[in-house]
Amino acid sequence: MSDERSEFREKATKPHRRINPCFMTGKGCVYTEQIDREFEHRREKQSFSGFMILPFRPNISVFYDLCLKRFVSSYGTANGPVSIIKADQVRKTGYVICEKICKKIQESDFVIADISMPNANVFYELGLAYGIGQKIVTIYHYKETFGVEISKYLSEAGCKSYAYEDLKPLMMEHFPISNYIWQRSASFAAETMPTTLLIDNLNFPGGSFNSLGELHPQDDMVGDISLSFASNVAAAVGVAIDNISTEIIGGQLSIKIPDTYYPLINELRTAREVQKDANFNDILEKIEQSFCAIIRTGGKNCNPMMYFWLGYCHARGKNVIPITTIAREGEAIDDLAFDIRALWHMTFSLKDPSSLASEVEETLHQMILSDFTEWSRRRLWDEMLEKRGKVSIFTGALHNKDIGREMIGDWDLRAASELTSYFASHQYRATIESPIYQIEHVVGKKIVGRDVYIEKLEEMVSEKNCVIIASPDVNPLTELLLGKIYGVDKEYWFGADPQFDAANHAPNAVVAFKRKPVEEGATADNTRVNSTFYREYTDQGERERGFLAPFVKNKKIAGSFVSQTATPEPFTVHAHLVVVPNPYCSKSETQKFIVILNGVSGPATFALTHVLTGGVSREFVSYGQNFDPNSESEKILKQILEEFNSSQREKHGYHCILEVKVGPLTEGVDVKSRGRGIFDWRHILEWKLIRGVVFELTT
């Protein structure tokens, strides 16, 4: 296999993200699982498949059939072929944009786009491909002025286009595809700012497309003033946000938006217009930072790059409103060849410009209610998992001596259920993995050795987004990952050396502990070390449990040690939350993340899930009227994002301690006699952040 073929295959295997949510329905793509299976099938066969984006014109089609298709197939080897297909060759019938375009762009290994002509369909599809980080090769006919100019424009973003000559055969030595691959770098989205962005036919290449200026009255409107499209949109946005803000502050909405976001919503009043001469990277940055982008489309005078940015926004799941300008209501819309008008699309009629205001207000109203009820929560999960991304949930299994088997704790099951419900409702793809047996059960019974046990645990979390439920004494993965991120050598993991004190040897280490009173006849100062990051003390001290943490006052924080068999009085416990890049992630192009719910008691662990979800299930909580879990969740996650965004995420993690108040279901009810020991009477009453810090990983 030649070096060029090898390099092309290596680049073609790099992953790209999916288009989620669907820009037509706002829900998860129904083809995601099917697309994943298609990739797995091709990797098994070592084959590669591309998708061709081109204007359906006779001469361009001839070039595709006689030159390009044959050239692409020359990249095949005895081990696996390389092929390419265009939309009119897709056999499946159905909705054109879904079956023949969007799905094919997502499930292909690479995309080739012919940008010779100013074709709206081509540039919309190119924007979709760029938005998901697809591997793109752009080509154009060397005589076409538009192709020459647009290729120069795209070169600002690192796009190197290939100029082909008529129907001359394409040769690998002249056109090594691997050297022309253009891919949006896989990185976190820029921090979203509270801005409404207006993109009104900028000075893109292709002179004749820059003629849209003032919207002059029609013949039957002579004598009226001339107003620009941008002026109409800016006024409509300002009035809309003013009306929406009044409803929010006045409590007129059925859905509560945390008051911390009122100032952000007010910032949306001003529609900031992109400068006419803005370059590619400047527009890209502004779109990524905006809350909503409004893009002018339609008409023969609309430059196709406007559709590129529309496609890009759709691929990235950004709030975007395409507005097509027409002379009067009922006029045929000169837009894309396929219908993408199902979500947020609207028209601007020169005959009735005032109708735009109500449409803009209704659309922004829906966007604001959808986004600002959980602004920080969605950003946190979207940035860690990506939209529609996969996440594995791990619990531990403790040995039950009475029945002789491994079991999962009831609060851990509740935590897994809460997270699964949240992920499903937000279209993330969660898997509850098999519970992890304790090292005593596996190594103690000589099933495998200690080194093999650790190696298998590392394999379980490798290259994945993971949520780890429970403290180190319950879930071995918590012990493993804390040891890794805090820089403790493997030889000390799982309490291998009882004399080793992680709190003193690792500067960032957080260690959970329980302190029990001396039982009658027992010897004081009897200390049992369960693991490196969990300790039990039996001495003359108070009955308590908590954490030894370097970033809290006196480096220790503790609360009551109350079991479900005790008298049901309110008490306080603490929980440790960790968010870090997955230290066992070396092969994946996109960074994976680990979230650890280190509650040294069941209720504390469960409370952490409500911090992360805002509270899906209310079965095990008794929040008072003065405690809104959604608002409190948003406040904490907003702080995490602000601190975490300011650091280099690949080198830093975030951990914090929360205080959790626990009590009975209902005041004045004898819970023990009523439940007869069948259920756990403890309910979460409220929780708050004590202290959180960013720390440097020492893996």
Secondary structure, 3 states (H helix, E strand, C coil): CCHHHHHHHHHHCCCCCCCCCCCCCCCCCCCHHHHHHHHHHHHHHCCEEEEEECCCCHHHHHHHHHHHHHHHHCCCCCCCCEEEEEHHHCCCCCCHHHHHHHHHHHHCCEEEEECCCCCHHHHHHHHHHHHCCCCEEEEEECCCHHHHHHHHHHHHHCCCCEEECCCCCCCCCCCCHHHHCECCCCCCCCCCCCCEEEECCCCCCCHHHHCCCEECCCHHHCCCCCEEHHHHHHHHHHHHHHHHHHHHHCCCCCCCCCHHHHHHHHHHHCEEECCCCCCHHHHHHHHHHCCEEEEEECCCCCCCHHHHHHHHHHHHCCEEEEEEEECCCCCCCCCCCCCCCCCCCEEEECCCCCHHHHHHHHHHHHHHHHHHCCHHHHHHHHHHHCCCCEEEEECEEEEECCCCEEECCHHHHHHHHHHHHHHHHCCCEEEECCCEECHHHHCCCCCCCHHHHHHHHHHHHCCCCEEEECCCCCCHHHHHHHHHHCCCCHHHHHHCCCCCCHHHHCCCCCEEEEEEECCCCCCCCEEEEEECCEEEEEECCCCEEEEECCCCHHHEEEEECCCCCCCCCCEEEEEEEEEEECCCCCCCCCCCEEEEEEECCHHHHHHHHHHHHCCCCCCCECCCCCCCHHHHHHHHHHHHHHHHHCCCCCCEEEEEEEEEEEECCCCCCCHHHHHCCCCCCCEEEEEEEEEEEEEECCC
